[in-house]
Amino acid sequence: MLNTSARLLRLLSLLQARRDWSSADLAERLGVAPRTVRRDVDRLRSLGYPVVSTPGVAGGYRLGAGAELPPLLLDDEEAVAVAVGLRTAANGTVTGIEEASLRALAKLEQVLPARLRDRVNTLQRHTVRINREGPTVDADVLTRVAAACRDREQLRFDYTGHQGDSALRRVEPHSLVTKGNRWYLVGWDADRRDWRTYRADRMRLRTPNGPRFTPREPPEPDVAAWVQHRLAHQMWPFEARFLVHAPAERLADRTSGTVEPVDDRTCLLTLRGDDLRLMAVAVAFLDVEVEVLEPVELKEQLRALGERLLSSRI
């Protein structure tokens, strides 16, 4: 059994890791009786930690917000992960947290053991980041969405679609998924009665949140893979199909589209996107002979692209 001091640190770590704990759960994790948990909670309160009792038959506890941030308990791997994450955030796609990330990093590095500082610095020295242009997301939006996922509270927000139109959405949030420099919310749309994805940079949250809800089973066990499939197959306004005079193996690593072999010398290529001109350029870069099957408008885009290239002065 842990001694009192070690048990208090373990209790504090558990309270920081999850929002709500029942007295029985804490007692089981610590290997003590519920009465001992109550005494340890009182000790934490006497040390200035705002531990709040939650009502209910079983009773429970949560670590409340205090006047000062209590010290965090991090193991070696967690400390390295936080330090690297803060450095990345200072140059990332989440707006409004760059300066705060640097301040937090400076405080963390002051207390990191030398062995961990060396690991963080080595990783940073040998990592090269390519800056990407694109939409950025306000940090407050991400933190509020994440909190709603955790607390199982319905979100209400104005959402701007592909065509620039805005509409109110009422969503039971499940999780945030990041791909490249974009963030997506996965949630159950209460009005459409279906699972949907929403780009976080197109969301304007309303206050307050909606009612709490009972969590649903996600559309797939692997939510990230589900979002990846939707991005590749379902969320784009244009779909183009080509007959490519080249074996499927030749295109396998050269396109993000779907490639289906027809025979040893030809294959079908399906691309999806929101701009026919960019799709024409993507096909031209494949450097293979293609026939446009659909849509007809894409044929005009490819023809116009070829004429512009032929008329260019070199």
C-alpha positions in Angstrom: 0.0 0.0 0.0 1.2 3.5 -0.8 2.3 5.7 2.1 0.3 8.8 2.8 2.5 11.3 0.9 2.8 9.0 -2.2 -1.0 8.3 -2.0 -1.8 12.0 -2.0 0.3 12.6 -5.1 -1.4 9.6 -6.8 -4.8 11.0 -5.8 -4.0 14.4 -7.2 -2.8 12.8 -10.4 -6.1 10.9 -10.8 -8.2 14.0 -10.1 -6.2 15.8 -12.8 -6.6 13.0 -15.3 -10.4 12.9 -15.4 -13.3 15.3 -14.7 -15.4 13.2 -12.3 -14.5 10.3 -10.0 -16.7 8.3 -7.7 -15.5 7.6 -4.2 -15.5 3.9 -4.9 -13.4 4.3 -8.1 -10.8 6.3 -6.3 -10.7 3.9 -3.4 -10.2 1.0 -5.9 -7.4 2.8 -7.8 -5.6 3.7 -4.5 -6.1 0.4 -2.8 -7.8 2.0 0.3 -11.2 2.3 1.9 -13.6 5.1 0.8 -13.1 6.6 4.3 -9.4 6.9 3.6 -10.2 8.7 0.3 -12.4 11.2 2.2 -9.5 11.9 4.7 -7.0 12.3 1.8 -9.4 14.7 0.0 -9.5 16.8 3.2 -5.7 16.8 3.3 -5.6 18.1 -0.3 -8.1 20.8 0.5 -5.9 21.9 3.5 -3.0 22.2 1.1 -5.1 24.6 -1.1 -6.4 22.2 -3.8 -10.0 23.0 -4.6 -11.5 19.5 -4.6 -15.2 19.7 -5.0 -17.6 17.0 -3.7 -20.3 15.9 -6.3 -23.7 14.8 -5.1 -25.2 11.4 -5.7 -25.8 8.0 -4.1 -22.2 6.9 -4.4 -20.7 10.4 -4.0 -17.8 11.6 -5.9 -15.1 14.3 -6.4 -13.7 16.6 -9.0 -10.8 19.0 -9.0 -12.3 22.4 -9.2 -11.0 25.7 -10.6 -8.9 27.6 -8.1 -7.3 31.0 -7.8 -4.0 29.5 -8.9 -3.2 26.6 -11.2 -2.2 23.6 -9.1 1.1 22.0 -10.1 0.8 19.3 -12.7 2.2 15.8 -12.2 3.9 14.6 -15.3 6.0 11.5 -16.0 9.0 11.8 -18.3 7.1 10.9 -21.5 4.3 13.3 -20.7 6.8 16.1 -20.0 8.6 15.6 -23.3 5.3 15.5 -25.2 4.0 18.7 -23.6 7.3 20.5 -24.3 7.3 19.4 -28.0 3.7 20.3 -28.3 4.2 23.8 -26.9 7.0 24.5 -29.3 4.9 23.2 -32.2 1.9 25.3 -31.1 4.0 28.5 -31.2 4.2 28.1 -35.0 1.0 26.2 -35.6 -2.4 26.7 -37.2 -4.2 27.5 -34.0 -4.4 31.3 -33.6 -4.1 33.2 -30.4 -1.9 30.8 -28.5 1.6 31.5 -29.9 2.7 33.8 -27.1 1.0 31.8 -24.4 2.7 28.7 -25.7 6.1 30.3 -25.4 5.5 31.5 -21.9 4.3 28.1 -20.8 7.3 26.5 -22.5 9.7 28.8 -20.7 8.2 27.8 -17.3 8.2 24.1 -18.1 11.9 24.1 -19.3 12.9 25.7 -16.0 11.9 22.6 -14.1 12.7 19.9 -16.7 15.6 17.6 -15.6 18.7 17.9 -17.8 18.1 14.5 -19.4 14.6 15.6 -20.6 15.7 19.0 -21.8 18.4 17.2 -23.9 15.7 15.0 -25.5 13.4 17.9 -26.3 16.2 20.0 -27.8 17.6 17.1 -29.8 14.2 16.4 -31.3 13.6 20.1 -32.1 17.0 20.6 -33.7 16.5 17.7 -36.1 12.9 18.6 -37.0 12.1 20.8 -40.0 8.6 22.2 -40.4 7.2 23.3 -43.7 4.9 26.3 -43.1 1.5 25.8 -44.8 -0.9 28.4 -45.9 -4.5 27.8 -45.1 -7.2 28.4 -42.6 -6.4 28.9 -38.9 -8.6 28.1 -35.9 -9.1 30.2 -32.8 -7.8 28.4 -29.8 -10.9 29.3 -27.8 -13.1 27.4 -30.4 -11.0 24.2 -30.0 -11.0 24.3 -26.2 -14.7 25.0 -26.0 -15.4 22.1 -28.5 -13.1 19.8 -26.6 -14.8 20.7 -23.3 -18.2 20.0 -24.8 -17.0 16.6 -26.0 -15.7 15.8 -22.5 -18.8 17.1 -20.7 -21.3 15.6 -23.3 -23.0 19.0 -23.9 -24.7 19.8 -27.1 -23.0 22.5 -29.2 -24.9 25.3 -31.0 -23.0 27.1 -33.8 -23.4 28.9 -37.0 -21.7 27.0 -39.8 -20.4 28.3 -43.1 -20.7 25.8 -45.9 -18.8 25.3 -49.2 -20.9 27.8 -51.0 -20.6 30.5 -48.3 -24.1 30.0 -46.9 -24.4 30.0 -43.1 -26.9 28.0 -41.0 -27.4 27.1 -37.4 -26.3 23.6 -36.3 -27.2 21.7 -33.2 -24.6 18.9 -32.7 -23.8 16.3 -30.0 -20.0 16.5 -30.3 -17.9 13.3 -30.2 -14.3 14.2 -31.0 -11.9 16.5 -32.8 -9.9 15.1 -35.7 -6.9 17.0 -37.2 -5.7 16.4 -40.7 -2.8 18.4 -42.2 -3.5 22.0 -41.1 -7.3 21.6 -40.6 -9.4 20.6 -37.6 -12.7 18.7 -37.9 -15.5 18.1 -35.4 -17.2 14.8 -35.6 -20.7 14.9 -34.1 -24.3 13.8 -34.3 -26.4 16.4 -36.0 -29.6 16.7 -34.0 -31.7 18.1 -36.9 -30.4 15.9 -39.7 -30.3 12.8 -37.5 -27.0 11.7 -38.8 -23.3 11.8 -38.1 -21.5 14.7 -39.8 -18.1 16.4 -39.9 -17.6 20.2 -39.5 -14.5 22.2 -40.2 -13.6 24.1 -37.0 -12.5 27.2 -38.8 -16.0 27.5 -40.3 -17.7 27.3 -36.9 -19.0 30.3 -34.8 -20.0 29.0 -31.5 -23.1 30.2 -29.7 -23.4 30.6 -25.9 -24.5 28.9 -23.8 -24.1 25.2 -24.9 -27.2 23.1 -25.2 -28.3 20.3 -22.9 -26.3 17.3 -21.8 -26.8 14.1 -23.8 -26.2 10.4 -23.6 -23.2 9.4 -25.8 -24.0 7.5 -29.0 -21.9 4.8 -30.6 -19.6 6.6 -33.2 -20.2 5.8 -36.9 -17.1 3.7 -37.0 -14.8 2.5 -34.2 -11.9 4.3 -35.9 -13.2 7.9 -36.1 -10.1 9.2 -37.8 -10.4 6.6 -40.6 -14.1 7.5 -41.0 -13.2 11.2 -41.4 -10.5 10.3 -43.9 -13.0 8.3 -45.9 -15.5 11.1 -45.9 -12.9 13.7 -47.0 -11.8 11.4 -49.8 -15.2 10.3 -51.1 -18.2 12.2 -49.8 -17.5 15.9 -49.0 -16.5 17.4 -52.3 -19.0 19.0 -54.8 -17.2 17.6 -57.9 -16.4 14.0 -58.9 -14.4 13.3 -62.1 -13.8 10.0 -63.7 -11.0 9.3 -66.2 -9.9 6.3 -68.3 -6.1 6.3 -67.9 -3.9 4.6 -70.5 -1.4 3.3 -68.0 -1.4 0.4 -65.5 -2.9 1.0 -62.1 0.5 0.4 -60.4 1.9 3.4 -62.2 -0.6 5.8 -60.5 -0.7 4.1 -57.1 1.7 6.6 -55.4 1.1 9.6 -57.6 -2.5 10.6 -56.8 -4.9 10.9 -53.9 -7.8 9.7 -56.1 -9.2 6.2 -56.3 -7.5 3.9 -58.9 -9.2 0.8 -60.3 -7.5 -1.5 -62.8 -9.3 -2.3 -66.0 -6.6 -4.5 -67.6 -2.8 -4.6 -67.7 -2.5 -1.3 -69.6 -5.5 0.8 -68.5 -7.2 1.9 -65.3 -10.1 4.1 -64.0 -9.2 7.1 -61.9 -11.8 8.9 -59.8 -10.9 12.4 -58.4 -13.0 14.5 -56.0 -12.6 18.2 -55.3 -14.1 21.7 -55.2 -12.4 23.3 -58.2 -12.4 21.8 -61.7 -9.4 23.9 -62.7 -7.3 22.4 -60.0 -8.5 18.9 -60.9 -7.4 19.6 -64.5 -3.9 20.6 -63.3 -3.7 17.5 -61.1 -4.4 15.2 -64.0 -1.9 17.0 -66.2 0.8 16.5 -63.7 0.3 12.7 -63.9 2.0 12.8 -67.3 -0.1 10.0 -68.7 -2.7 9.8 -71.5 -6.2 10.2 -70.1 -9.8 10.3 -71.4 -12.3 12.3 -69.5 -15.4 10.2 -68.8 -17.2 12.8 -66.7 -18.1 15.6 -66.2 -18.2 17.3 -69.6 -17.1 20.6 -68.1 -13.7 19.2 -67.1 -12.9 18.5 -70.8 -13.2 22.3 -71.4 -10.9 23.0 -68.4 -8.3 20.6 -69.7 -8.5 22.0 -73.3 -8.2 25.6 -71.9 -5.2 24.5 -69.8 -3.5 23.0 -72.8 -4.0 26.1 -74.9 -2.6 28.4 -72.2 0.5 26.2 -71.9 1.0 26.1 -75.7 0.6 29.9 -76.0 3.0 30.6 -73.1 6.3 32.3 -74.0 9.3 30.2 -73.0 
